[in-house]
Amino acid sequence: MGSVTLNSIKEFKKSLEKVDSQSKGLKSGSNIPLPDLFPDKFMKKYTDFANIERMLKVSGLEVTPKMNLEKLNQKSLEETIQGRTMFNNWKEMLLKAGREYIATHGDE
């Protein structure tokens, strides 16, 4: 087993701080476009939809460039998520997408 050095601890701490910073950005409504947060690959893997725009339209929501994620907690969206995704609710789906986004874009 490898030894733990001061440099490896510093690098680990730096990585944790970066992930923490990125996750706070997601929580505070950062400017990540919905198609980037919910790429087609994510949607096809976890939902019955090819992309996030289609899921929102089926849910009766108007897709606009400046959509506010926090205002998407509507009954029709929750029903769509429960019935046509692997998630129980919007929050669960958003958290999974956020984790995958951070894992993919963590070094940017």
C-alpha positions as a LaTeX table, in Angstrom:
\begin{tabular}{lrrr}
\hline
Residue & $x$ (\AA) & $y$ (\AA) & $z$ (\AA) \\
\hline
Met1 & 0.00 & 0.00 & 0.00 \\
Gly2 & 1.34 & 3.48 & $-0.88$ \\
Ser3 & 2.37 & 5.94 & 1.76 \\
Val4 & 0.46 & 9.10 & 2.54 \\
Thr5 & 2.51 & 12.25 & 2.07 \\
Leu6 & 1.90 & 15.85 & 2.94 \\
Asn7 & 1.52 & 16.61 & $-0.78$ \\
Ser8 & $-1.11$ & 13.90 & $-1.28$ \\
Ile9 & $-3.09$ & 15.25 & 1.69 \\
Lys10 & $-2.88$ & 18.79 & 0.29 \\
Glu11 & $-4.02$ & 17.60 & $-3.14$ \\
Phe12 & $-6.92$ & 15.67 & $-1.61$ \\
Lys13 & $-7.97$ & 18.71 & 0.43 \\
Lys14 & $-7.75$ & 20.89 & $-2.68$ \\
Ser15 & $-9.95$ & 18.43 & $-4.61$ \\
Leu16 & $-12.53$ & 18.36 & $-1.81$ \\
Glu17 & $-12.64$ & 22.16 & $-1.68$ \\
Lys18 & $-13.16$ & 22.30 & $-5.45$ \\
Val19 & $-16.03$ & 19.79 & $-5.33$ \\
Asp20 & $-17.56$ & 21.65 & $-2.38$ \\
Ser21 & $-17.33$ & 24.94 & $-4.26$ \\
Gln22 & $-18.89$ & 23.43 & $-7.38$ \\
Ser23 & $-21.71$ & 21.79 & $-5.44$ \\
Lys24 & $-22.50$ & 25.11 & $-3.72$ \\
Gly25 & $-22.69$ & 26.69 & $-7.16$ \\
Leu26 & $-25.23$ & 24.09 & $-8.23$ \\
Lys27 & $-27.27$ & 24.57 & $-5.08$ \\
Ser28 & $-27.34$ & 28.33 & $-5.44$ \\
Gly29 & $-28.71$ & 28.23 & $-8.98$ \\
Ser30 & $-25.54$ & 28.65 & $-10.96$ \\
Asn31 & $-25.75$ & 29.35 & $-14.65$ \\
Ile32 & $-25.34$ & 25.80 & $-15.88$ \\
Pro33 & $-27.59$ & 25.36 & $-18.91$ \\
Leu34 & $-30.17$ & 22.61 & $-18.44$ \\
Pro35 & $-28.86$ & 20.58 & $-21.43$ \\
Asp36 & $-25.40$ & 20.59 & $-19.80$ \\
Leu37 & $-26.73$ & 19.55 & $-16.39$ \\
Phe38 & $-29.03$ & 16.96 & $-17.97$ \\
Pro39 & $-27.16$ & 15.80 & $-21.09$ \\
Asp40 & $-28.94$ & 13.48 & $-23.53$ \\
Lys41 & $-26.85$ & 10.54 & $-22.25$ \\
Phe42 & $-28.16$ & 11.14 & $-18.70$ \\
Met43 & $-31.74$ & 11.47 & $-19.91$ \\
Lys44 & $-31.62$ & 8.30 & $-21.99$ \\
Lys45 & $-30.05$ & 6.34 & $-19.12$ \\
Tyr46 & $-32.44$ & 7.42 & $-16.35$ \\
Thr47 & $-35.64$ & 8.52 & $-18.11$ \\
Asp48 & $-38.00$ & 7.71 & $-20.97$ \\
Phe49 & $-36.94$ & 10.93 & $-22.72$ \\
Ala50 & $-34.24$ & 11.71 & $-25.27$ \\
Asn51 & $-33.50$ & 15.10 & $-23.71$ \\
Ile52 & $-34.48$ & 17.45 & $-20.87$ \\
Glu53 & $-36.41$ & 19.78 & $-23.15$ \\
Arg54 & $-38.76$ & 16.96 & $-24.20$ \\
Met55 & $-39.39$ & 15.94 & $-20.59$ \\
Leu56 & $-40.25$ & 19.51 & $-19.63$ \\
Lys57 & $-42.57$ & 19.92 & $-22.61$ \\
Val58 & $-44.37$ & 16.67 & $-21.78$ \\
Ser59 & $-44.74$ & 18.02 & $-18.23$ \\
Gly60 & $-46.47$ & 21.09 & $-19.64$ \\
Leu61 & $-43.62$ & 23.48 & $-18.88$ \\
Glu62 & $-42.39$ & 26.13 & $-21.26$ \\
Val63 & $-38.72$ & 25.69 & $-22.08$ \\
Thr64 & $-36.85$ & 28.99 & $-22.06$ \\
Pro65 & $-33.14$ & 29.87 & $-22.02$ \\
Lys66 & $-33.41$ & 31.44 & $-18.54$ \\
Met67 & $-35.43$ & 28.75 & $-16.76$ \\
Asn68 & $-35.09$ & 28.80 & $-13.00$ \\
Leu69 & $-34.58$ & 25.27 & $-11.66$ \\
Glu70 & $-36.18$ & 26.14 & $-8.37$ \\
Lys71 & $-39.41$ & 27.17 & $-10.04$ \\
Leu72 & $-39.73$ & 23.81 & $-11.80$ \\
Asn73 & $-41.18$ & 22.12 & $-8.71$ \\
Gln74 & $-44.61$ & 21.84 & $-10.19$ \\
Lys75 & $-47.07$ & 19.00 & $-9.74$ \\
Ser76 & $-47.04$ & 17.95 & $-13.40$ \\
Leu77 & $-43.23$ & 17.75 & $-13.40$ \\
Glu78 & $-43.24$ & 15.62 & $-10.26$ \\
Glu79 & $-45.84$ & 13.30 & $-11.81$ \\
Thr80 & $-43.77$ & 12.98 & $-14.99$ \\
Ile81 & $-40.63$ & 12.23 & $-12.98$ \\
Gln82 & $-42.38$ & 9.61 & $-10.85$ \\
Gly83 & $-43.98$ & 7.92 & $-13.83$ \\
Arg84 & $-41.30$ & 8.12 & $-16.50$ \\
Thr85 & $-37.91$ & 8.26 & $-14.79$ \\
Met86 & $-35.89$ & 6.21 & $-12.30$ \\
Phe87 & $-36.35$ & 8.98 & $-9.71$ \\
Asn88 & $-38.99$ & 9.61 & $-7.07$ \\
Asn89 & $-38.99$ & 13.40 & $-7.42$ \\
Trp90 & $-37.33$ & 16.46 & $-8.99$ \\
Lys91 & $-34.93$ & 16.94 & $-6.09$ \\
Glu92 & $-33.60$ & 13.39 & $-6.41$ \\
Met93 & $-33.15$ & 13.80 & $-10.17$ \\
Leu94 & $-31.45$ & 17.17 & $-9.76$ \\
Leu95 & $-29.04$ & 15.81 & $-7.13$ \\
Lys96 & $-28.05$ & 12.86 & $-9.35$ \\
Ala97 & $-27.52$ & 15.15 & $-12.33$ \\
Gly98 & $-25.46$ & 17.51 & $-10.17$ \\
Arg99 & $-23.24$ & 14.70 & $-8.91$ \\
Glu100 & $-22.67$ & 13.42 & $-12.43$ \\
Tyr101 & $-21.98$ & 16.94 & $-13.70$ \\
Ile102 & $-19.36$ & 17.49 & $-10.98$ \\
Ala103 & $-17.79$ & 14.10 & $-11.68$ \\
Thr104 & $-17.55$ & 14.93 & $-15.38$ \\
His105 & $-16.56$ & 18.60 & $-15.11$ \\
Gly106 & $-14.63$ & 18.52 & $-11.85$ \\
Asp107 & $-11.33$ & 19.60 & $-13.40$ \\
Glu108 & $-12.72$ & 22.55 & $-15.33$ \\
\hline
\end{tabular}
